[in-house]
Amino acid sequence: MTPARLAIDRRVLALSITDECRALCHALKRRREALRLTMSQVAAHAGTSREMIRCWEAGGNPTLSHLVAWARALDCEIVIA
């Protein structure tokens, strides 16, 4: 594969992952709201700050380990298929 082709493929993959991450963050926000939990409550259970939860819910880009901790704080699982 040529370097240019590889660069294009990486950009496409990055865009796909970013879109999936935004959708997951949005779903976790809806779950938090459905459970009537505050960002501070979720942050305390996830081991992070309220500001980070706010950032992620606004479309930030959490790491996979942060996504897992956030989901667990909401009694959810993340399944990568």
N, C-alpha and C positions, 0 to 999 in steps of 0.2 A: 504494500500500500504506500502511495506517495505521501510525503510529509504534508502536503496541502490537503489531501483527502483525509488524512488522519486528523488534522486540525478541524476540518469541517465536521467529521464524525464526533469529535469531542465536544464541539459547541452544541451540536444537536442533542447529545446525551446530557450535557449540562442544562440545556433548556428544558428537557423532559424531566430531569430530576427536580429542577426548580419549580416547575408547574406542579409536580406531584407533591412536593414539600408544602407549597402554598395550600393545596387542597387538603392535605393532612392537618396543617395548622388551623385551617378554617373549621374542619370537622372537630378538632379538639376544643376549639373555642365554643362551638355549638354544644358540645358535651358538657363543658364547664357551666355554661349558662343553663342548660337543662337540669343540671344537678344543683343549681342555685348556689354555686360556690364563688367566692371572690377570687381575684387573681392572687391575693396575698395568701389565702388558704391553700390554693393549688401550689404556689411557689414554695410554701413551707414543706409540703409533702414531697415535692419534686427536688428539693435541695437547691433551689435557685432563688432569685429575687423576683418581686412583683414586676419590676421594670423589664426583666427578661421575658416574662410571660406576656406582658403588654407588647413588647417588640415582636415576639413570635406571632402573636395573634394578629398583629398589624401587617404580617407578611414577611417577617424576618426569616432568617435561615438558620435554625438550630442544628446542632450536630445530631448525629444518630443517637448518641448516648443521651443527649438532652431530650430528644423526642420520646425515647423509651421511658425516661424518668417522668416526663410530663404525662404520658399516657397512663403509666402506672398510678400516678397521683389521681387520675380520673377513673381508675378501675377499668382500664382498657388495655388491649394488646395491640401491638403493631405487627402485622404479618406481611413479610416481603415475599412475594411470589414471583 
